């Protein structure tokens, strides 16, 4: 019996048509399942500078330091996140806010602070090094 010789010359053919069909079906599914225009958020102007930006107004900018534990300091004074936006609007109305990560602060902590500032009515926020 020579079973191997019968299929020796022909190599198995793998059709690419089913693979392409599956890829297009997945592409259409993800295009329909995704929504790129329905972002729930708020508008905020955030610019990244090297810390040497100069404000064109007469009001001195406020510096908010965010540390690795999520602790905040407003111009060197510790402040809870719940009172941050109110303190800025009360004491430093019209001033731009410089948000500075210190001691290896996580990006998530910065986003939480930016969210609290935006919801509190502070819109001029710069992210500095």
trRosetta pair geometry for C-beta under 8 A, 3 or more apart (Angstrom, degrees):
i j d omega theta_ij theta_ji phi_ij phi_ji
2 5 4.5 -1 155 18 115 121
2 6 7.1 137 117 -29 82 84
3 6 6.3 -49 -166 16 39 114
4 7 7.0 -80 -162 49 39 85
4 8 6.0 62 149 -64 73 103
5 8 5.2 -35 -142 -7 37 128
7 10 5.9 -77 -158 55 62 95
15 18 6.1 76 100 6 105 94
15 19 7.8 174 111 2 63 93
16 19 5.2 -61 -159 44 56 115
16 20 5.8 56 146 -23 83 104
17 20 5.8 -55 -144 37 31 109
17 21 6.4 34 156 -21 64 106
18 21 5.5 -52 -147 35 34 115
18 22 6.4 35 156 -20 66 103
19 22 5.8 -53 -150 35 31 110
19 23 6.5 31 153 -19 64 106
20 23 5.6 -53 -147 36 33 113
20 24 6.4 30 156 -15 66 106
21 24 6.0 -59 -149 39 29 107
21 25 6.3 29 154 -18 65 108
22 25 5.7 -55 -146 37 31 112
22 26 6.4 31 155 -16 65 106
23 26 5.8 -56 -149 38 30 110
23 27 6.3 33 152 -22 64 107
24 27 5.4 -50 -144 35 34 115
24 28 6.3 32 157 -16 66 104
25 28 5.9 -54 -147 38 30 108
25 29 6.3 34 152 -22 63 107
26 29 5.5 -53 -145 35 32 115
26 30 6.3 24 160 -12 67 106
27 30 6.2 -60 -147 40 27 102
27 31 6.3 27 155 -19 63 109
28 31 5.7 -56 -144 37 31 112
28 32 6.3 22 160 -12 66 109
29 32 6.1 -66 -150 41 26 103
29 33 5.9 15 159 -13 66 116
30 33 5.6 -57 -131 44 32 107
30 34 5.9 26 167 -19 67 112
31 34 6.4 -59 -139 37 22 104
35 38 4.3 -5 139 27 130 114
42 115 7.9 124 31 -138 118 63
42 118 4.6 150 86 158 137 127
42 119 6.9 -180 -15 -71 159 61
43 118 8.0 171 73 -151 34 121
43 123 7.5 16 105 -139 81 115
44 114 6.5 136 126 177 166 104
44 117 7.7 92 -131 95 139 101
44 118 4.7 -74 -72 -98 129 121
44 123 5.9 -148 -127 -145 66 67
44 125 6.1 -4 177 34 113 119
45 123 6.3 58 20 160 92 85
45 124 6.5 -9 66 -114 114 48
45 125 7.0 151 79 43 62 68
46 114 6.9 0 -87 -138 136 137
46 125 5.5 -20 -99 91 79 97
46 126 7.1 146 -153 -114 54 31
46 127 5.8 34 -176 -13 102 106
47 53 7.9 103 101 -87 124 161
47 126 5.2 -27 63 -124 85 85
47 127 7.1 -167 88 31 34 76
48 126 7.6 151 -96 -173 21 74
48 127 4.9 -29 -100 78 71 102
48 128 7.5 153 -156 -90 53 34
48 129 8.0 60 -174 -41 90 85
49 52 7.0 -139 155 45 111 56
49 53 4.2 -26 -174 -37 167 120
49 126 5.7 -4 10 178 115 124
49 127 7.6 148 20 78 66 51
49 128 5.4 -27 69 -104 86 84
49 129 7.9 -126 96 3 50 83
50 53 7.6 135 48 -36 62 79
50 128 7.2 24 123 -151 10 85
50 129 6.0 -21 -145 26 46 118
51 98 7.5 84 -126 -167 65 137
51 100 7.5 57 -104 -106 107 118
51 128 4.3 105 -85 -179 69 122
51 129 5.5 -91 -32 57 111 74
53 98 7.9 172 53 -99 113 115
53 126 6.3 -111 50 -174 154 164
53 128 7.4 -130 13 -94 110 117
55 59 7.1 -68 124 74 150 68
55 60 7.6 157 39 -135 139 27
55 61 5.4 159 -35 -48 135 103
55 95 7.9 -40 -121 -153 172 66
55 96 5.5 -175 -102 17 127 128
57 94 6.8 -134 156 151 159 106
57 95 7.9 -152 87 -112 132 48
57 96 7.7 143 35 -18 120 99
59 92 7.1 123 178 -172 118 80
59 93 7.9 -107 -129 88 152 51
59 94 5.0 151 -20 105 167 100
59 95 4.4 -130 143 -88 120 75
59 96 7.8 136 96 2 105 68
60 92 7.9 -84 75 -140 75 113
60 95 6.4 -9 80 -128 45 124
61 95 5.6 151 -122 178 34 97
61 96 4.6 -35 -115 72 100 87
61 97 6.9 171 -169 -91 89 14
61 98 5.3 69 146 -21 128 105
61 126 7.7 -26 -155 32 144 124
62 74 6.6 -11 179 -165 114 89
62 75 6.1 -78 -151 -48 76 104
62 88 5.8 -180 79 -130 169 99
62 92 4.7 102 -60 124 129 170
62 95 4.9 94 -19 117 97 133
62 96 7.3 -170 26 91 74 40
62 97 5.1 -26 70 -111 100 66
62 98 6.9 -174 88 23 44 75
63 74 7.7 147 83 -158 52 41
63 75 5.8 106 51 -86 82 57
63 97 7.9 146 -96 -165 20 58
63 98 4.7 -24 -106 70 68 108
63 100 6.0 0 -167 2 98 124
64 72 6.2 -17 -172 -162 96 102
64 73 7.2 161 -155 78 49 46
64 74 5.7 -14 -104 -102 77 66
64 84 7.0 60 -128 -161 136 122
64 88 7.9 -40 -63 -77 122 127
64 97 5.9 10 -4 -175 115 105
64 98 7.0 171 23 83 68 52
64 99 5.2 -19 68 -109 104 63
64 100 7.0 161 80 23 49 73
64 113 6.7 171 134 176 137 137
64 117 8.0 -149 9 -73 169 133
65 72 7.0 148 77 -156 57 48
65 73 4.6 -4 52 54 105 98
65 76 8.0 54 8 -78 128 38
65 100 5.2 -31 -105 75 65 100
65 101 7.9 114 -160 -125 60 12
65 102 5.0 0 -167 0 107 128
66 70 7.1 -21 -166 -140 92 34
66 71 7.5 153 -153 77 47 46
66 72 5.9 -15 -99 -100 67 74
66 99 6.7 13 -9 -173 117 89
66 100 7.1 170 20 83 74 46
66 101 5.3 -37 70 -107 98 59
66 102 6.9 153 70 22 43 75
66 105 4.6 92 112 -141 92 160
66 109 5.2 161 168 131 127 115
66 110 5.8 166 69 -85 161 67
66 113 5.6 -115 -85 -26 136 156
67 70 7.3 -47 72 24 70 16
67 71 4.7 -2 41 56 113 95
67 72 8.0 -151 11 -71 79 30
67 73 8.0 51 -23 -3 103 102
67 101 8.0 128 -102 -164 23 58
67 102 5.3 -38 -96 78 69 91
67 103 4.7 13 -149 50 89 123
67 105 5.7 -159 -180 -78 14 102
68 102 8.0 -95 -27 98 72 56
68 103 4.8 -96 -15 114 101 96
68 104 4.7 19 -84 82 121 84
68 105 5.3 -133 -80 -88 46 47
68 106 6.8 83 -145 -19 62 78
68 109 7.7 -176 -147 -7 24 160
70 81 7.8 -43 165 -44 98 131
70 105 7.9 122 -78 -141 38 97
70 109 4.8 -146 -102 -124 72 117
70 112 7.4 -5 -139 67 108 144
71 78 6.8 -42 -178 -134 105 103
72 78 7.0 113 85 -153 57 58
72 79 5.5 -59 103 68 107 77
72 80 7.2 107 48 -142 116 13
72 81 5.9 123 -5 -74 143 72
72 84 6.0 -38 135 -92 161 127
72 113 6.6 146 -96 -111 125 124
73 76 5.7 -4 162 -141 122 11
73 77 6.1 151 -161 68 80 27
73 78 5.3 -44 -99 -87 80 47
73 79 6.8 119 -128 13 29 81
74 77 5.5 -32 65 64 77 87
74 79 4.6 13 -2 3 114 139
74 84 6.7 171 -64 -137 124 79
74 87 5.9 172 26 113 177 135
74 88 6.9 -138 -139 -71 134 83
79 83 5.8 -117 -179 85 98 102
79 84 5.5 123 119 -93 121 71
79 87 5.6 -94 -149 22 149 165
80 83 5.3 70 65 21 86 98
80 84 7.2 -122 100 -40 42 83
81 84 5.3 -26 -146 -13 40 124
81 112 7.1 -21 -147 136 154 106
81 113 6.6 -115 -127 -104 110 71
81 116 5.3 -123 176 -91 98 174
82 116 7.7 -107 -93 -150 30 132
83 86 5.4 -69 -159 52 59 111
83 87 5.3 62 145 -30 88 108
84 87 6.0 -61 -148 35 24 108
84 88 6.5 20 157 -16 62 107
84 113 7.1 -68 119 -148 171 85
84 116 5.8 66 56 124 125 128
84 117 6.7 -67 115 -78 117 78
84 120 7.0 -166 85 -4 77 166
85 88 5.8 -55 -149 36 32 110
85 89 6.3 24 157 -12 67 109
85 116 6.0 -151 -31 145 112 80
85 117 5.3 162 -89 -123 100 46
85 119 7.2 -129 -36 79 165 67
85 120 2.2 55 136 117 167 163
85 121 6.2 119 174 40 123 75
85 122 5.2 -143 -134 -9 91 113
86 89 5.9 -59 -144 43 30 106
86 90 5.8 26 158 -18 66 114
86 120 6.4 -111 -42 -158 59 126
87 90 5.8 -58 -137 41 27 109
87 91 5.8 -5 175 9 66 115
88 91 6.9 -67 -128 51 19 87
88 92 5.3 -51 -161 57 59 106
88 95 7.3 -124 -172 64 90 105
88 97 6.2 -7 -145 -86 148 122
88 117 7.4 16 29 -130 156 97
88 120 7.6 98 46 115 112 135
88 122 5.5 21 94 -87 143 138
89 92 7.6 -47 -72 64 10 63
89 93 5.9 45 -168 -96 51 76
89 120 7.0 -147 -19 148 126 104
89 121 6.1 34 -78 83 142 119
89 122 6.7 -131 -57 -69 92 91
90 93 7.4 -7 -140 -53 4 92
92 95 4.0 -49 164 24 105 136
95 124 7.8 -157 118 81 36 128
96 124 4.3 -91 -118 135 76 120
96 125 7.5 174 -173 -85 76 22
96 126 6.2 35 160 -6 118 109
97 117 6.5 -142 77 -148 167 148
97 122 5.8 37 -14 172 144 132
97 124 6.3 131 15 95 78 71
97 125 4.8 -24 73 -109 107 69
97 126 7.0 172 88 24 53 68
98 126 5.2 -25 -109 71 63 101
98 128 4.9 -3 -168 2 104 129
99 110 6.4 109 151 -147 130 95
99 113 6.4 150 -139 110 127 130
99 114 6.8 -18 -85 -74 171 88
99 117 7.9 -114 -74 -15 126 157
99 125 5.7 24 -18 -174 118 102
99 126 6.8 179 20 84 77 43
99 127 5.2 -33 71 -103 103 61
99 128 7.0 149 67 19 47 74
100 127 8.0 145 -83 -161 39 51
100 128 5.2 -30 -90 72 87 94
100 129 7.4 22 -137 118 87 10
101 104 7.7 -38 156 158 108 6
101 105 3.6 -137 -154 51 97 120
101 109 7.6 116 -117 81 102 113
101 110 5.9 -51 -71 -70 111 119
102 105 6.2 54 45 -24 38 113
105 109 5.1 -103 -177 69 99 136
105 110 6.4 104 129 -48 121 93
106 109 4.8 103 63 0 83 99
106 110 7.4 -148 100 -1 51 84
107 110 5.6 -54 -155 37 40 113
107 111 6.3 40 150 -20 70 104
108 111 5.6 -52 -147 36 34 112
108 112 6.4 37 153 -21 66 103
109 112 5.7 -52 -149 34 32 112
109 113 6.5 30 153 -16 64 106
110 113 5.8 -57 -149 38 32 109
110 114 6.2 31 154 -18 67 107
110 127 7.1 53 -170 -122 134 119
111 114 5.6 -53 -143 39 32 111
111 115 6.1 37 154 -23 65 105
112 115 5.7 -53 -148 35 29 114
112 116 6.5 29 153 -18 63 105
113 116 5.7 -53 -147 36 32 110
113 117 6.3 32 153 -18 65 105
114 117 5.7 -54 -146 38 32 111
114 118 6.2 32 156 -19 65 108
114 125 6.2 147 -127 131 88 165
115 118 5.8 -55 -145 38 29 110
115 119 6.3 22 158 -13 64 109
116 119 6.0 -58 -143 42 28 106
116 120 6.1 23 157 -16 63 114
117 120 5.7 -64 -145 42 28 109
117 122 4.1 -65 -177 68 91 120
117 125 5.8 100 114 -75 151 138
118 122 6.9 -82 -73 68 30 70
118 123 7.0 70 -121 -98 68 61
118 125 7.8 -72 -63 -7 81 141
122 125 6.5 82 132 -58 102 102
